[in-house]
Amino acid sequence: MSGSTGISRFLPSGKTLVIAIPVIWLLVFFLIPFAVVFKLSLSEAAIARPPYLPIMEWDEEGILTFALNISNYFYLLEDDLYLSAYLQSMRIAFISTALCLLIAYPMSLAIARATPAKRNLLLMLVILPFWTSFLLRVYAWIGILKTNGLLNNSLMWLGLIDQPLAIMQTDIAVYIGVVYTYLPFMILPLYTSLVKQDGALLEAAADLGARPVAAFFSVTFPLSFPGMAAGCLLVFIPVVGEFVIPALLGGPDTLMIGKVLWSEFFSNRDWPVASAVATVMLVVLVVPIMLLRLAQQADEVQA
Amino acid sequence: MTDKAISPFDSQPWKDPSNEPFIRIRGISRHYGAVKAVDSVDLDIYKGELFCLLGGSGSGKTTLLRMLCGFETPTSGVIEIDGQDMSDVPPYKRPVNMMFQSYALFPHMTVAKNIGYGLAREGMPKAQINDRVDELLTMVQLSNLGSRKPNQLSGGQRQRVALARALAKKPKLLLLDEPLGALDKKLREETQFELMKLQDELGVTFVVVTHDQEEAMTLASRVAVMDGGKLVQVATPRDVYEYPNSRFVADFIGGVNLFEGRVTADEENHMKLDSPEAGLEIHVGHGVSCSSGQRMWYGLRPEKIRLAKERPDQPHNVVEGTVEEVAYMGSLSVYRVNLDSGKQIKVTMPNLDRANDNPILWDQRVFVSWGSSAGVVLPL
């Protein structure tokens, strides 16, 4: 009652302020840059500085003209380099996400079921790599995977192989790098959803005659779907646009959209096409997320 | 034995030594480091009983229950259910179902799927599961809610689902962990009688854990009072109330006024306790195994004491005091009376008439009296 009298009526309430902070953050650091990129994608490339023509111009007679150029998007369809880069990015992201899930699930389960003291230690170990630079860690993988690197030398020394394995500059190296880098992003949400599950549910399942494996698949696993979905999104989305790992560990065949984007910007200096590539990537990623979100909301409303 | 018991409470299988107990607990202990959660418990529970484990928090009652269904492994001792040693039997193979305190309903399954869960694990055909689930839903009066999820139900409804799920596999033994804890008073009472009815109809053996002595008194054929991991007394609710074997039990079950006294006369048909605390020599109308001069407790339930304005016509057990406080509770009134010895006691008396012309009020001088068999003599 008291808040709605006098001048305080015109000031934002505490709730509005709290919500305003992330909204402003997203506006400034996501929405506005994206608008800039989108605008760029509709302009025409030019040998100039910056290397594109403005889409809005006053001509001599003082008439404002808009020149919206959607040919950049058609160009993406014409050259199948872009389509195959998108598809390969998707494939690599999909397989990496699946591998991450496969590795992270047992780890998360083990951490969630450990005693509280051990649990904190194990979580620390999962988070620890973040304390060193991501770039350094990827370079370290080069040292491990290259022809006369740590892995090959050890295997040869053990006599398991007599020819070095060609892992560097293949898709396998990219998978290793991606799974290694993004594993914590899968483990943490999975762990969170597993650790908050009520232990009594598993006891109830056992009490009703479910063996441990059956209890896992009928109770633990379905209840961890939200954690799995969150982890998969956290891995899949950044991997699709990943640039550093395929650039450092991948070979010339590893064609990912992040690399294409980079070369459009910096090698070809075709900013409009590069922006179009980025816009399409965003749409391709955002649409499935929105669909997932809608499905989740429908589920919540039903519940 | 009688031919057939009308209700499980009419038969007293524990009194017949030739009866085989359904659950035989021998020397069961569960230690957590130095803490003895359950400490060498021996207990027999018979078929068709509604057995209550009663105790405060930390008394070990839940640990004992969890050992029955296999979630806790005994440190030592043996549990037999229906003649079978349970030591190496995992929870999912025991002929036991449990209703959890939190109900532990599967949140991602519908009510029907929850109830049918155990049957599906047995590999029962779908059509048969559906029939059994329908039958159980009718029994717990939730017929139209089978397709709901647990979070769409009220507390009372969830409790019914949990009960139906625990009964689905027709277990020989049903364990209930604080089954009525989360319900409001009215629903509790209803559910108590429903549980008793069910138990009677289905002939299942129930073991109920509760900290609520009223719940135990209403439900149980027998009550085991636990304290500090040990069984303190195992008896019928009436015996536990009227003949507690220790000060702890007398105090835990219902209210009690306790007086310390010294044995002054110890005859075959009566005894006398001199109690300065009560301000008189208490006359007990039966013999007690004790020795002269021994110090003992005298326990007196509030409802077994009478208050009067005139000295009652009886030779023993009359003492004077002043009413400190009167609380009207509807069916009865509760009085706090300061005896002339200085001791404060609690007395309850039924409100027999709607209007009392001559009520006992605050600061009233009263005569406090009780019969010679009203109280119980307890060891120190």
Contacts between the chains, C-beta under 8 A, distances in Angstrom:
chain1	res1	chain2	res2	distance
A	198	B	102	6.9
A	198	B	104	6.6
A	200	B	100	5.3
A	200	B	102	5.4
A	200	B	104	3.9
A	201	B	104	5.3
A	201	B	106	6.2
A	203	B	71	5.5
A	203	B	91	7.2
A	203	B	98	7.8
A	203	B	100	7.2
A	203	B	104	6.8
A	204	B	98	7.6
A	204	B	100	6.0
A	204	B	104	4.0
A	204	B	105	7.9
A	204	B	106	7.4
A	204	B	165	7.9
A	205	B	106	7.8
A	205	B	117	7.3
A	206	B	70	7.8
A	206	B	71	7.8
A	206	B	90	7.4
A	206	B	91	4.2
A	206	B	92	4.7
A	207	B	69	5.9
A	207	B	91	5.7
A	207	B	92	7.5
A	207	B	96	7.4
A	207	B	97	5.9
A	207	B	98	4.9
A	207	B	166	8.0
A	208	B	92	7.9
A	208	B	97	6.8
A	208	B	117	5.2
A	208	B	118	3.4
A	208	B	121	6.2
A	208	B	165	7.1
A	208	B	168	7.7
A	208	B	169	6.9
A	209	B	92	5.1
A	209	B	93	7.7
A	209	B	118	5.3
A	209	B	121	4.3
A	209	B	122	6.1
A	209	B	169	6.9
A	210	B	92	5.9
A	210	B	117	7.6
A	210	B	121	4.9
A	211	B	92	5.5
A	214	B	121	6.2
A	215	B	92	7.9
A	218	B	106	7.9
A	218	B	117	7.5
A	219	B	106	6.1
A	222	B	108	5.1
A	223	B	107	7.1
A	223	B	108	5.8
A	303	B	149	5.6
A	303	B	151	6.0
A	303	B	152	7.2
